[in-house]
Amino acid sequence: MKKLFFIVFVLSLAIISFAQITYIPTEAQLHQFLKTKTYVVKDPQIMSEFNIGIDTSIHCCWHITPYQIISYNQFKHLKDSKNNSYLMTVTVFPNKHPDQAYDFLMLLLGGHGKNVPYMPVIAGVPLDFHANENFSYYYKLPAFVKFIQKHVKILLNNPKLLSKNKLYNYYKHNLHNLKNKTIVFTPDQLAYSVNTVDKIHRYYAGKVAIVSQDSLVKLIQSGDTSIVFAHIAAPSPDQMKPYSKCYKFLLDVNGNLYYYGWHRMNPADKNTFLIRDFIKINKKTF
């Protein structure tokens, strides 16, 4: 997909291009979205993680608007209609550095003559660091698809949340609901200082589990509502630069968001959850 130069803020709620044109979803845009048909745009790379999981995820989980799955070539002919919306992956550059690209799942509004960088963004979530080859997220796509729809409904029901700070505070309150959940991590998602259950319990009083990748896939695909799983979008340590960012989230299988944040990566703070994440989570949960 053509690389698009954006500065991306929290969950793509505010996007600024190099031309410094700001797009912030408005109440009118949210209502316009409800009147559209959503085209789910497949990646040009046939065997991408997104293409592997999106068909099943959309058929089982997309209910907010009528939808159709299309190719990227079809999208180029449909993108100018304001009666359409688009769910697609977009490559973004949070710090304008061409070697630090991230793939985001974005919900966009169409419009006359608009190219993707200038389409209003309704919602979005980081999927992966663009250059990662071994990372797998296809089994998480149903939760991401559910989250985006819940996010839209939250904004429609609470227009006062159409502000980055107010929305951040709103989602922080969800941490209270972690008390009866088990947070599930894979070993690679945890810094050395918190890479065992005992170490985590020094900073977080709730239930946690550390499982294999295969076990996590089975838990998510089983629809286990007792767990909350971690998701990280970041370069690997060998791809890390001084300006690299690690995006991290806690969600459940129903698309409820409990925690999100990011940190600037360095040799000590790599692509993992850190002590300070557990301190923040514990403070708001208990």
C-alpha positions as CSV (number, residue, x, y, z in Angstrom):
1,M,0.0,0.0,0.0
2,K,1.2,3.5,-0.8
3,K,3.0,4.9,2.3
4,L,1.1,7.7,3.9
5,F,2.9,10.4,6.0
6,F,0.9,11.1,9.2
7,I,1.5,12.1,12.7
8,V,-0.8,9.8,14.6
9,F,-2.1,10.6,18.1
10,V,-3.9,8.4,20.5
11,L,-6.0,5.7,18.8
12,S,-6.0,7.8,15.6
13,L,-8.6,10.2,17.1
14,A,-6.6,13.2,15.9
15,I,-4.5,13.0,12.8
16,I,-2.2,15.7,11.3
17,S,-0.6,15.4,7.9
18,F,2.7,17.1,7.0
19,A,0.5,20.0,5.7
20,Q,-0.7,20.4,9.3
21,I,-4.4,19.8,8.4
22,T,-6.1,18.4,11.5
23,Y,-8.9,15.9,11.4
24,I,-10.9,15.4,14.6
25,P,-14.1,13.4,14.4
26,T,-17.2,15.6,14.9
27,E,-20.7,14.6,15.9
28,A,-21.8,15.3,12.4
29,Q,-19.2,12.9,10.9
30,L,-20.2,10.2,13.3
31,H,-23.8,10.5,12.3
32,Q,-22.7,10.6,8.6
33,F,-20.8,7.3,9.2
34,L,-24.0,5.6,10.3
35,K,-25.6,6.4,7.0
36,T,-22.8,4.9,4.9
37,K,-22.0,1.5,3.6
38,T,-18.6,0.3,5.0
39,Y,-16.2,-1.2,2.5
40,V,-13.6,-3.4,4.1
41,V,-10.5,-3.0,2.0
42,K,-8.1,-6.0,1.7
43,D,-4.4,-5.4,1.6
44,P,-2.6,-5.6,-1.7
45,Q,-0.3,-8.2,0.0
46,I,-2.5,-11.3,-0.4
47,M,-1.0,-13.2,2.5
48,S,-0.9,-10.4,5.0
49,E,-2.1,-11.0,8.6
50,F,-5.0,-8.7,7.9
51,N,-6.2,-10.6,4.9
52,I,-5.9,-13.9,6.8
53,G,-8.3,-12.9,9.5
54,I,-10.5,-10.1,8.3
55,D,-13.2,-12.1,6.4
56,T,-14.2,-14.2,9.4
57,S,-13.9,-11.2,11.7
58,I,-16.2,-9.0,9.6
59,H,-18.8,-11.7,9.0
60,C,-19.1,-12.5,12.6
61,C,-18.6,-9.1,14.3
62,W,-19.5,-6.1,12.1
63,H,-23.1,-5.0,12.8
64,I,-23.0,-1.2,12.9
65,T,-23.4,-0.6,9.1
66,P,-24.0,-2.6,5.9
67,Y,-20.6,-3.8,4.6
68,Q,-18.8,-5.3,1.6
69,I,-15.3,-6.7,1.4
70,I,-13.4,-5.3,-1.6
71,S,-9.9,-5.2,-3.0
72,Y,-7.6,-2.2,-2.8
73,N,-8.0,-1.7,-6.6
74,Q,-11.8,-1.5,-6.1
75,F,-11.3,1.0,-3.3
76,K,-9.5,3.4,-5.6
77,H,-12.6,3.7,-7.7
78,L,-15.0,4.0,-4.7
79,K,-13.1,6.3,-2.3
80,D,-14.6,9.6,-3.6
81,S,-18.2,8.9,-2.4
82,K,-19.3,10.5,0.8
83,N,-21.9,7.7,1.1
84,N,-19.1,5.3,1.8
85,S,-16.9,4.5,4.7
86,Y,-13.8,2.3,4.7
87,L,-12.2,-0.1,7.2
88,M,-8.6,-0.7,6.1
89,T,-5.0,-0.9,7.1
90,V,-3.0,2.3,6.7
91,T,0.7,2.7,7.1
92,V,1.6,5.6,9.4
93,F,4.8,7.3,10.5
94,P,4.3,8.7,14.1
95,N,7.6,10.7,14.0
96,K,7.9,11.3,10.3
97,H,10.8,8.9,10.1
98,P,10.6,6.6,7.0
99,D,12.2,3.7,8.9
100,Q,9.6,3.7,11.6
101,A,6.3,2.8,10.0
102,Y,3.3,1.2,11.8
103,D,0.2,-0.5,10.4
104,F,-3.0,0.9,11.8
105,L,-6.6,-0.4,11.3
106,M,-8.6,2.7,10.5
107,L,-12.2,3.5,9.9
108,L,-12.4,6.4,7.4
109,L,-15.1,8.5,5.7
110,G,-15.1,8.9,1.9
111,G,-15.5,12.2,0.1
112,H,-15.2,13.9,-3.2
113,G,-11.6,13.9,-4.4
114,K,-10.2,13.0,-1.0
115,N,-7.1,10.8,-0.9
116,V,-6.5,8.7,2.2
117,P,-4.4,11.2,4.2
118,Y,-7.2,13.7,4.0
119,M,-10.1,11.4,4.8
120,P,-11.8,12.0,8.2
121,V,-10.8,9.3,10.6
122,I,-13.6,7.9,12.8
123,A,-11.5,5.4,14.8
124,G,-8.3,3.3,14.6
125,V,-6.0,1.0,16.4
126,P,-2.3,0.1,15.9
127,L,-1.9,-3.4,14.6
128,D,1.8,-3.9,14.2
129,F,5.2,-2.4,13.3
130,H,5.3,-2.4,9.5
131,A,8.6,-4.2,9.1
132,N,7.8,-7.0,11.5
133,E,7.7,-10.4,9.7
134,N,7.1,-12.9,12.5
135,F,4.4,-11.1,14.5
136,S,0.8,-12.5,14.3
137,Y,-2.4,-10.7,15.2
138,Y,-5.0,-12.2,12.9
139,Y,-6.8,-14.0,15.8
140,K,-7.2,-10.6,17.6
141,L,-9.0,-9.0,14.7
142,P,-12.5,-9.9,15.9
143,A,-11.8,-8.0,19.1
144,F,-10.4,-5.0,17.2
145,V,-13.4,-4.9,14.9
146,K,-15.7,-5.0,18.0
147,F,-13.7,-2.3,19.7
148,I,-14.0,0.1,16.8
149,Q,-17.8,-0.2,16.7
150,K,-18.0,0.2,20.5
151,H,-15.8,3.3,20.2
152,V,-18.1,4.9,17.7
153,K,-21.2,4.2,19.9
154,I,-19.4,5.6,22.9
155,L,-18.7,8.9,21.1
156,L,-22.3,9.0,19.7
157,N,-23.8,8.6,23.1
158,N,-21.3,11.0,24.8
159,P,-20.5,13.8,22.4
160,K,-18.6,15.6,25.2
161,L,-16.0,13.0,24.8
162,L,-14.9,14.3,21.4
163,S,-11.7,15.5,23.0
164,K,-8.5,13.6,23.4
165,N,-8.1,14.2,27.1
166,K,-11.7,13.5,28.0
167,L,-11.7,10.3,26.0
168,Y,-8.5,9.2,27.7
169,N,-10.0,9.7,31.1
170,Y,-13.1,7.9,30.0
171,Y,-11.2,4.8,29.1
172,K,-9.1,4.9,32.2
173,H,-12.3,4.3,34.3
174,N,-12.6,0.8,32.6
175,L,-9.6,-0.3,34.7
176,H,-12.0,-0.8,37.6
177,N,-13.5,-3.7,35.7
178,L,-10.2,-5.6,35.8
179,K,-10.8,-6.8,39.3
180,N,-12.6,-9.9,38.2
181,K,-10.5,-10.5,35.1
182,T,-7.3,-12.3,34.4
183,I,-4.7,-10.4,32.4
184,V,-3.0,-12.8,30.0
185,F,0.5,-12.1,28.6
186,T,2.9,-14.0,26.4
187,P,6.5,-14.1,27.7
188,D,7.8,-11.8,24.9
189,Q,5.3,-9.0,26.1
190,L,7.0,-8.6,29.5
191,A,10.1,-6.8,30.5
192,Y,12.6,-8.8,32.5
193,S,11.7,-6.9,35.7
194,V,8.1,-8.2,35.4
195,N,8.5,-11.5,33.5
196,T,7.0,-13.8,36.2
197,V,3.7,-13.7,38.0
198,D,5.5,-13.1,41.3
199,K,7.4,-10.1,39.9
200,I,4.2,-8.6,38.5
201,H,2.5,-9.0,41.9
202,R,5.0,-6.6,43.4
203,Y,3.3,-3.9,41.4
204,Y,-0.2,-5.2,40.5
205,A,-2.6,-7.0,42.9
206,G,-4.9,-8.6,40.3
207,K,-4.9,-11.9,38.6
208,V,-2.4,-12.5,35.8
209,A,-1.2,-15.4,33.7
210,I,1.7,-15.9,31.4
211,V,0.9,-18.4,28.6
212,S,2.4,-19.6,25.3
213,Q,1.3,-18.0,22.0
214,D,-0.7,-21.1,21.1
215,S,-2.5,-21.0,24.4
216,L,-3.4,-17.3,23.9
217,V,-4.8,-18.0,20.4
218,K,-7.0,-20.8,21.9
219,L,-8.2,-18.6,24.7
220,I,-9.2,-15.7,22.4
221,Q,-10.7,-17.9,19.8
222,S,-12.8,-19.7,22.5
223,G,-14.4,-16.4,23.4
224,D,-13.2,-16.6,27.0
225,T,-14.8,-13.5,28.7
226,S,-12.8,-14.0,31.9
227,I,-9.6,-12.8,30.3
228,V,-8.1,-9.6,29.1
229,F,-5.3,-9.9,26.7
230,A,-2.3,-7.7,25.9
231,H,-1.5,-6.3,22.5
232,I,1.7,-4.5,21.5
233,A,2.6,-2.7,18.3
234,A,6.3,-1.9,18.3
235,P,9.6,-2.6,16.4
236,S,11.7,-5.5,17.7
237,P,14.9,-4.5,19.6
238,D,17.1,-4.9,16.5
239,Q,14.8,-2.5,14.6
240,M,14.6,0.0,17.4
241,K,15.7,3.6,16.9
242,P,15.9,6.5,19.5
243,Y,12.6,7.8,18.3
244,S,10.8,4.4,18.2
245,K,7.4,4.1,20.0
246,C,5.9,1.0,21.7
247,Y,2.1,1.1,21.7
248,K,0.4,-1.2,24.2
249,F,-3.2,-2.2,25.0
250,L,-5.3,-4.4,27.2
251,L,-8.6,-5.6,25.6
252,D,-11.1,-8.4,26.0
253,V,-12.7,-10.7,23.4
254,N,-15.8,-8.4,23.3
255,G,-13.7,-5.4,22.2
256,N,-13.7,-3.6,25.6
257,L,-10.6,-1.5,26.1
258,Y,-9.1,-1.4,29.6
259,Y,-5.7,0.2,29.1
260,Y,-3.7,1.9,26.4
261,G,-0.4,3.8,26.4
262,W,2.9,4.1,24.8
263,H,6.5,4.7,25.7
264,R,9.7,5.8,23.9
265,M,11.9,2.8,23.4
266,N,15.5,2.6,24.6
267,P,17.9,-0.2,25.6
268,A,16.2,-0.5,29.0
269,D,12.6,0.0,27.9
270,K,12.0,-2.1,24.8
271,N,8.8,-3.5,23.2
272,T,7.2,-4.8,26.3
273,F,4.9,-3.9,29.3
274,L,7.0,-2.2,32.0
275,I,6.9,-1.8,35.7
276,R,5.4,1.6,35.3
277,D,2.5,0.1,33.3
278,F,1.6,-2.2,36.2
279,I,1.8,0.6,38.7
280,K,-0.6,2.7,36.6
281,I,-3.0,-0.2,36.1
282,N,-2.9,-1.1,39.8
283,K,-3.6,2.5,40.9
284,K,-6.7,2.7,38.8
285,T,-8.0,-0.8,39.4
286,F,-7.7,-1.1,43.2
